[in-house]
Every structure is written in C-alpha cells, then in structure tokens.
Amino acid sequence: MVTAIRQVARPGTSLKSLVNGFVLTKQTEGKSPRTVEFYSENLKRFLWYASKQGWSDDIRMLTEWHIREFLGYLANEKCRWGLEGNGSETSRIKVSYTTVHHYFVVLANFFGWVVREGFMLESPTVKIKVAKPKVKVIKPYTPEEISRMIAVCDCDYEHNAKFLGSRNKAIILVLLDSGVRLSELIGMKLEDVNTSNGNIRVMGKGSKERVVRIGKVAQKALWRYLMHCPDNGCQELWLSEEKGPLSCGGVQCFVKRLKERAGINGSGSVHRFRHTFALNFLRVDKNVFNLQYLLGHSELEMVRRYTATLGMEDALKAHEKASPADTMGFR
C-alpha cells in the first residue's frame, strides 16, 4: 500500500507567512497607515482566493497562470470573496479596470519583494502585462458649486448648528485652499496650525512632512470653528459630533450629504477639492515645482496632468474666439 505524502511548505516559503512579512516590511519602511492597509487588504483577498482554490501554501508552487486566474476572477465574478448583498463591493457586476490594475500592482510589488528576499527565483507576474488605466480628464469643482456648499454650511451655522456649520465650512475651505489629501487633513493636530500666518504642518505619503498654507478666508473659517470647538484635551484638529477625532469616513460622509443638500450632481467627493486647488493655483502661478511641493508629489508626473487639463481649458476658451465656422461668416 502506497501512502500519499502531503507536501508541507517550510515556514520560509509559506505564502501566508510571506504576506505577513511583506506587510511588516512596508510598515518598517515608513509607509503611511493607509498605504499599508491598502497592501494588506488586497493581499488578504488574494490569500482567500488561493485557499478557496486549494492552492499550495508553498509560494514556489505559484505560477503566472495562478495570477492570471485570480485577475480573471476579480474582473468577471459578480459575488466576489464569497459575499453577497447590496451596498457591498460584491454587488457590482464588473469591477473597473482600474481596480484590476491596482490588484496587479500590489501582487507585482509583493512577488518582487519575495524574489529580492530570495524565496523565489522569478516573480510569477513578470510575464503578465496589464496596461495602465486610461487617464481621465480632471474635473474640478466650479466656483458656483463651492458657493452652494458653503451656503449650506452657513445656513446650518445660522440655525444653531454652530459647531457642525463652522467645522464643515472650515474643512471645505482648508481642502480648497491647501490641496491636502484626506489622510493629511485627518492627521492635522492643533499644534500643527500657525494661526498667525496660515501655515499648517502636514504629514504626507511615506511619512514626509511638509508645510502648506491657507489664505485669509480659510483662516477666518478655521478661527470660527476653533471658537466653537470644545476644549476636551483632544489634540486632533478636526472633531466629530461626538467630540472625538473625525475619521476619513466621517469627512466623506458629510461632503456627500453636503453635495446632495446643495443640489450638486456628478461624481467626485473630497479628492476633487485637491484637483480644484491645483488647477486654480496653476492659473495664477505657472511654476509647476511650487505646485509639486504644495501637493506633496515626489515626481512631476501628476502635476503634468494638471498642466494638460489647464491647457485643454485654455484651448477651448481660445476656440470661442477662433471658431472657423463663426469667423468665416457662415449662417
């Protein structure tokens, strides 16, 4: 009688163990908590799928076809991760191509790290080509849309919701005037704000510190919020209704409700203020390096997207004066 021998991966080549090691490495590299969470959550889903399919936990057994199979599942399966229900990620018939690309980038980073650590000779992702998502035209908030949101905040303030009205208006104006990311906004402490000149110290991606600035209008809104903010010993600048630290989800939630109350349709939420800041800044100051610093970008690639969008807007305005069909006198 021949007894089947079950192949057991050594701890050093265990897929689950290496995922844990990769996440720990990202933490020790100083990556932001949100970046670490992004890697962790995506890899947890990959582990779930590997377990569901009965793949070996020995990472050396994984091939490019395992990765292709996983990406195909991600792109085409309706009820992903064994979950169902409206309102969840799994309720959509098909995920966006951008989502598939994000998962591929995470896997490529993970397996590249595994190879560098010496646990595999070659990454199973090297032969897989996933094109980058097509870049969409950046659409900022219009002055009218921002005015309507601010009007809702002022209405709340005048009808005795002074804390929420002043807080929401201050957040809108700080986002608009500084271009900070949501995570940077939430991470602000009281000690980070210089009320005499409007400078605010923020912690960006990769734990890179920089100083941004807000103008007089935003400074006044922030001052009014601080006047109605309770002194409860909390060091975070932005507080929730319960007077605890405001979360990213809390900001996203109130901006969504604010847009609805202001009658603003269309996509885009908190990050759209960053786009609005960048485009308006470039209209006044053409120095892309100044904008690169203020936005906290390590490279100029993203800044070039703003200059391209601004160039498109300028070209469309110029066409109003140079339309051949109009200037040639046709009727």
Secondary structure, 3 states (H helix, E strand, C coil): CCCCCCCCCCHHHEHHHHHHHHHHHHHHCCCCHHHHHHHHHHHHHHHHHHHHCCCCCEHHHCCHHHHHHHHHHHHHCCCHHHCCCCCCHHHCCCCCHHHHHHHHHHHHHHHHHHHHCCCCCCCCCCCCCCCCCCCCCCCCCCHHHHHHHHHHHHHHHHCCCHHHHHHHHHHHHHHHHHCCCHHHHHCCEHHHEECCCCEEEEECHHHCEEEEECCHHHHHHHHHHHHCCCCCCCCECCECCCCCECCHHHHHHHHHHHHHHCCCCCCCCCHHHHHHHHHHHHHHCCCHHHHHHHHCCCCCHHHHHHHHHHHHHHHHHHHHHHCHHHHCCCC
